[in-house]
Amino acid sequence: MDTTQLRCFLAVADQLHFGRAAQSLDMLPASLGRQIRILEERLETRLFLRTTRTVSLTEAGAAIVEDARALVMQAQRLEERLRGLRKLDKSVLKVGAIDSAAAGLMPQLLKHLRDEYPDIDVQLIEQKTIHLLPKLLSGALDIVFCRPPDIRDPRINFRTLFFETAVVALPTDHPLAQQSEISITDLAEAPLIVPDRRSRPHSHDLTIKLFLDAGLTARITQVAEEKHTIVNLVATGTGLAIVPRWTARISVPGVRFVPLAVAPGRPLSKLILAAAWTRGTRDAQRDALLSTLDQHLSEIEETA
């Protein structure tokens, strides 16, 4: 059973108010309500009686409160125990990063970290956000650089760093390849390769929203999982792709990356990059990494 849904249930059960419960979990009331609905559908029973003024537990909801609380506490104890066991043999700082951060942020950050803290060894794990955050909670990772999810687990601290700039990946022989920048209207009829929304919602939604804002519909011809795959598909002429600027560091022959033009008064990049770590934990090596990042953040942001 999903402990996130159980935490949402317990927050509402304790507060008997969706707004206050959502605030306690640092999430939107609509997202909290969606989690409760999913849990009710899974259990095939209503857990709350809701009117315009009051929220109360149903008989079924009241019956499972303590069991739900016990499950959440058991899961938390298990995570804490795993973190403790991993700390016993910890000799390196384990850092997780999404692909664009692994290609763009980490080489710069690790260079500065080696200069300022030469005794810290780092193990870098590159994966998607949906895989990184569970590893963070289990203690397998000490800090991750990711896209923060719509529903943020209250056990995790998320710190927004900056927004990554979007560029267009296209074959070098494409008619648009020699332009200094490309607008969305230039791509009106272009076949597009987009990431799978289930694993990369931010990148997928960015492409769709850019077209919608321009009054156009994205012509999607291929969905792919990995950035390496997307760039290689661009090289074969399958289509064009809107990707984070740091993806240009993936060297694939036959592909050029051209900046995406910004419409006047309209922010273009919405690809948030955040640092995330587990609340209530102390880690001198992680703090040293964050301190180094703070000192060089503006310099690194200029390359994003």
KAVENVEN-V443306 format. One record per pair of residues at least 4 apart in sequence whose C-alpha atoms are under 8 Angstrom apart, sorted by the first residue. I is the first residue (numbers start at 1). J is the second residue. D is the distance in Angstrom with one decimal. If there is no record, write none. Layout:
# KAVENVEN-V443306
i,j,d
I,J,D
I,J,D
This chain:
# KAVENVEN-V443306
i,j,d
2,6,6.6
3,7,6.1
3,71,7.8
3,72,6.1
3,75,7.7
4,8,6.3
4,153,7.1
5,9,6.2
5,35,5.5
5,36,6.5
5,38,7.9
5,39,6.3
6,10,6.1
6,39,7.8
6,68,6.2
6,69,7.8
6,72,7.0
7,11,6.1
7,72,7.0
8,12,6.4
8,21,7.6
8,22,8.0
8,25,7.7
8,32,6.4
8,35,6.9
8,36,6.8
9,13,6.1
9,36,6.2
10,14,6.0
10,65,6.9
10,68,7.4
10,69,7.0
11,15,6.1
11,21,5.1
11,22,7.7
11,24,7.5
11,25,7.7
12,16,5.1
12,17,5.9
12,18,5.9
12,21,5.2
13,56,7.7
13,57,6.8
13,65,7.5
14,21,8.0
15,20,6.6
15,21,5.9
16,21,7.7
16,54,7.6
16,55,5.3
16,56,6.1
16,57,8.0
17,21,6.1
17,54,7.5
17,55,6.1
18,22,6.0
18,29,6.2
18,32,7.5
18,33,7.5
19,23,6.2
19,29,5.7
20,24,6.2
21,25,6.5
21,29,8.0
22,26,6.1
22,27,5.2
22,28,5.8
22,29,5.2
22,32,6.1
23,27,6.2
23,28,7.4
23,29,7.9
25,152,8.0
25,153,7.5
25,154,5.5
26,152,7.1
26,154,6.6
27,31,6.8
27,32,6.9
27,151,6.1
27,152,6.5
28,32,6.3
28,151,7.9
29,33,6.1
30,34,6.2
31,35,6.4
31,150,7.9
31,151,6.7
32,36,6.4
33,37,6.2
34,38,6.2
35,39,6.3
36,40,6.1
37,41,6.1
38,42,6.2
39,43,6.2
40,44,5.7
40,45,5.4
40,46,5.5
40,47,6.5
41,45,6.7
45,60,7.4
46,58,6.9
46,60,7.3
46,61,7.3
47,57,5.9
47,58,5.3
47,59,7.7
47,60,6.0
47,61,4.2
47,62,7.7
48,55,6.6
48,56,5.5
48,57,4.5
48,58,5.1
48,61,6.5
49,55,5.8
49,56,5.2
49,57,6.1
49,58,6.1
50,54,6.0
50,55,4.7
50,56,6.7
51,55,6.5
57,61,5.3
57,62,5.6
58,62,6.1
59,63,6.2
60,64,6.6
61,65,6.4
64,68,5.9
65,69,6.1
66,70,6.1
67,71,6.2
68,72,6.3
69,73,6.2
70,74,6.0
71,75,6.1
72,76,6.2
73,77,6.1
74,78,6.2
75,79,6.3
76,80,6.2
77,81,6.1
78,82,6.2
79,83,6.2
79,137,6.6
79,138,5.1
79,139,7.2
80,84,6.1
80,138,7.6
80,139,7.9
81,85,6.2
82,86,6.2
82,138,6.1
82,139,6.3
83,87,6.2
83,138,6.1
83,139,4.2
83,140,7.3
84,88,6.6
84,139,7.9
85,89,7.5
86,90,6.1
86,139,6.6
86,140,7.1
91,121,7.5
92,120,6.9
92,121,4.9
92,122,5.4
92,123,6.4
93,120,7.2
93,121,6.1
93,122,4.7
93,123,6.1
93,141,7.9
93,142,6.5
93,285,6.5
93,286,7.0
94,122,5.9
94,123,4.9
94,124,6.2
94,125,7.5
94,140,7.4
94,141,4.9
94,142,5.3
94,143,6.9
95,122,6.9
95,123,6.1
95,124,5.0
95,125,6.1
95,141,5.9
95,142,6.0
95,143,5.2
95,144,5.6
95,145,7.9
96,124,5.8
96,125,4.7
96,126,5.8
96,127,7.0
96,132,6.3
96,141,6.5
96,142,8.0
96,143,6.3
96,144,4.3
96,145,6.2
97,101,5.8
97,102,5.5
97,124,7.3
97,125,6.3
97,126,5.0
97,127,6.3
97,128,7.6
97,129,7.9
97,132,7.6
97,144,5.5
97,145,4.7
97,146,6.0
98,102,6.0
98,126,5.6
98,127,5.3
98,128,5.2
98,129,6.4
98,145,6.5
98,146,5.6
98,147,8.0
99,103,6.2
99,126,6.0
99,127,6.6
99,128,7.3
99,227,7.4
99,247,8.0
100,104,5.9
100,105,7.7
100,244,6.8
100,246,5.4
100,247,5.6
101,105,4.7
101,106,6.2
101,145,6.8
101,146,7.7
101,246,7.4
101,273,7.9
102,106,5.2
102,107,7.3
102,126,6.4
103,107,6.9
103,246,6.3
103,247,7.0
103,249,6.3
103,250,7.5
104,108,7.1
104,246,5.1
104,247,7.8
104,249,7.2
104,303,7.9
104,304,7.3
105,109,6.1
105,300,6.9
106,110,5.7
107,111,6.2
108,112,6.6
108,300,7.1
109,113,6.2
109,292,7.5
109,293,6.5
109,296,7.9
109,300,8.0
110,114,6.0
111,115,6.4
112,116,6.2
112,292,6.9
113,117,5.4
113,118,7.0
113,120,7.9
113,289,6.6
113,292,6.2
114,118,4.5
114,119,7.7
114,120,7.4
116,292,7.6
117,288,7.6
120,285,6.9
127,131,6.4
127,132,6.3
128,132,6.2
128,146,7.7
128,199,7.0
128,200,7.5
129,133,6.2
129,146,5.5
129,147,6.3
129,148,7.7
129,199,7.9
130,134,7.4
130,199,6.8
131,135,6.8
132,136,6.2
132,141,7.8
132,144,6.8
132,146,7.9
133,137,6.4
133,144,7.6
134,138,6.2
135,139,6.2
135,140,5.0
135,141,5.7
136,140,5.9
136,141,4.7
136,142,6.2
136,143,6.7
136,144,7.3
136,277,6.8
136,278,6.9
137,141,7.8
137,155,7.9
137,156,7.8
137,278,6.5
142,277,6.5
142,278,7.8
142,286,6.8
143,275,7.0
143,276,5.7
143,277,4.8
143,278,7.8
143,286,6.9
144,275,5.8
144,276,5.3
144,277,6.7
145,273,6.7
145,274,5.6
145,275,4.6
145,276,6.3
146,273,5.7
146,274,5.4
146,275,6.5
146,276,7.4
147,202,7.2
147,271,7.5
147,272,5.8
147,273,5.3
147,274,6.0
148,152,7.1
148,158,7.0
148,272,7.4
148,273,7.5
148,274,6.4
152,156,7.5
155,278,6.0
155,279,5.5
156,276,6.5
156,277,5.7
156,278,4.5
156,279,5.2
157,276,5.4
157,277,5.4
157,278,6.0
157,279,5.6
158,274,6.3
158,275,5.8
158,276,4.5
158,277,7.0
159,274,5.3
159,275,5.2
159,276,6.3
160,272,6.9
160,273,6.2
160,274,4.2
160,275,6.5
161,272,7.6
161,273,5.7
161,274,5.1
161,275,6.9
161,297,7.9
162,272,6.1
162,273,5.7
162,274,7.3
162,301,6.8
163,269,6.2
163,270,5.9
163,271,5.2
163,272,4.6
163,273,6.0
163,304,7.6
164,244,6.1
164,245,6.8
164,269,6.2
164,270,7.1
164,271,5.2
164,272,6.4
164,273,6.9
164,304,5.1
165,244,5.7
165,245,5.4
165,268,7.7
165,269,5.1
165,270,7.9
165,271,7.3
165,304,5.9
166,242,6.4
166,243,5.5
166,244,4.6
166,245,5.4
166,259,7.0
166,260,6.3
166,268,7.6
166,269,5.9
166,271,7.9
167,242,5.7
167,243,5.6
167,244,6.1
167,245,5.5
167,257,6.1
167,258,5.6
167,259,4.5
167,260,5.1
168,182,7.5
168,240,7.0
168,241,5.7
168,242,4.6
168,243,6.3
168,257,5.4
168,258,5.2
168,259,6.3
168,260,6.3
169,231,7.0
169,234,6.9
169,240,5.8
169,241,5.2
169,242,6.3
169,243,6.9
169,255,6.5
169,256,5.8
169,257,4.6
169,258,6.6
170,174,6.7
170,177,6.6
170,234,5.8
170,235,7.2
170,239,7.4
170,240,5.0
170,241,6.9
170,255,5.6
170,256,5.6
170,257,6.5
170,258,7.9
171,177,6.9
171,234,6.1
171,235,5.4
171,236,7.8
171,237,6.5
171,240,7.7
171,254,5.6
171,255,4.6
171,256,6.0
172,177,5.6
172,178,8.0
172,254,5.3
172,255,5.3
172,256,5.4
173,177,6.6
173,254,7.8
176,182,7.4
177,256,6.6
177,257,7.9
177,258,7.1
179,258,7.4
180,258,6.6
180,259,7.1
181,258,5.6
181,259,4.9
181,260,5.5
181,261,5.6
182,186,6.4
182,187,8.0
182,258,6.7
182,259,6.4
182,260,4.9
182,261,5.4
183,187,7.0
183,260,5.8
183,261,4.9
183,262,7.5
184,188,6.6
184,210,7.1
184,211,6.5
184,214,7.0
184,260,7.6
184,261,7.6
185,214,7.2
185,216,7.9
188,216,6.7
188,217,7.6
188,218,7.2
188,219,7.7
189,219,6.8
190,219,6.6
190,239,7.2
190,240,7.0
191,219,5.4
191,220,5.9
191,221,5.6
191,238,7.6
191,239,4.9
191,240,6.2
192,218,7.2
192,219,5.9
192,220,4.7
192,221,5.6
192,222,6.7
192,239,5.0
192,240,4.9
192,241,5.6
193,220,6.1
193,221,6.1
193,222,4.8
193,223,5.7
193,224,7.1
193,230,6.7
193,233,8.0
193,234,7.8
193,238,7.7
193,239,5.8
193,240,5.9
193,241,5.1
194,203,7.9
194,204,5.9
194,207,7.5
194,220,7.0
194,222,6.5
194,223,5.1
194,224,6.4
194,230,7.6
194,241,6.4
194,242,7.6
195,199,7.8
195,200,6.1
195,201,7.9
195,203,6.7
195,204,5.4
195,223,5.5
195,224,5.1
195,225,5.5
195,226,7.3
195,227,7.9
195,230,7.8
196,200,5.9
196,201,7.3
196,204,6.7
196,223,5.8
196,224,5.9
196,225,5.7
197,201,4.3
197,202,7.7
197,203,7.8
197,204,5.4
197,205,7.4
199,225,7.4
200,204,6.2
200,225,7.9
201,205,5.8
202,206,6.1
202,271,6.4
203,207,6.7
203,243,7.2
203,271,6.9
204,208,6.7
205,209,5.9
206,210,6.1
206,270,6.9
206,271,7.4
207,211,6.6
207,218,7.6
207,242,6.4
208,212,6.3
208,217,7.5
208,218,6.2
209,213,5.9
210,214,6.4
210,268,7.8
211,215,6.3
211,216,4.9
211,217,5.6
211,218,5.9
212,216,5.3
212,217,6.2
212,218,8.0
221,238,7.9
221,239,7.2
222,238,7.7
222,239,7.7
224,229,6.7
224,230,6.1
225,229,7.1
225,230,7.6
226,230,6.3
227,231,6.1
227,247,7.3
228,232,6.2
228,250,7.1
229,233,6.1
230,234,6.3
230,241,7.3
231,235,6.4
231,241,7.8
231,250,8.0
231,252,7.1
231,255,7.4
232,236,6.5
232,252,6.7
233,237,6.6
233,238,5.5
233,239,7.1
234,238,5.6
234,239,5.4
234,240,5.7
234,241,7.1
234,255,6.8
235,252,7.3
235,253,7.1
235,254,5.4
235,255,5.4
243,247,6.5
244,248,7.9
244,271,7.6
244,304,8.0
245,304,6.1
246,303,7.9
246,304,6.2
248,257,6.2
262,266,6.8
262,267,7.0
262,268,5.8
263,267,7.7
263,268,7.7
283,287,6.2
284,288,6.2
285,289,6.3
286,290,6.3
287,291,6.0
288,292,6.2
289,293,6.2
290,294,6.1
291,295,6.5
292,296,6.5
293,297,5.4
296,300,6.2
297,301,5.9
298,302,6.4
299,303,7.4
300,304,6.9
